[in-house]
């Protein structure tokens, strides 16, 4: 989750990432009455061929990175949903490299 932009990126066993904009209150449930509203809109990021246990959003909110059991790490341009880079680094690199706002890994 990106706290400042109120974005939530999740995945499940269907090999895709969903990015939900939690700032879109008009699509969320009514907290006062407890009545659920319609499902929030979300962006789908497709490309991984297996489960995706690791997702991170850059501090500036421009980039999203994901690491999959398929052995790939992908960098996505968050607003367009375009996959702009695919790498097959070691699992250690994917787990330990935070993302900078310039799209380059630090570490």
Secondary structure, DSSP 4 states (H G I P E B T S, - for coil): -BTTTTEEEEE-TTSEEEEEETT-GGGS--TTT----SPPPEEEEE--SS---EEEE-TTSSEEEEE-TTS-EEEEETTTTEEEEEE---HHHHHH-PBPTTS-B--
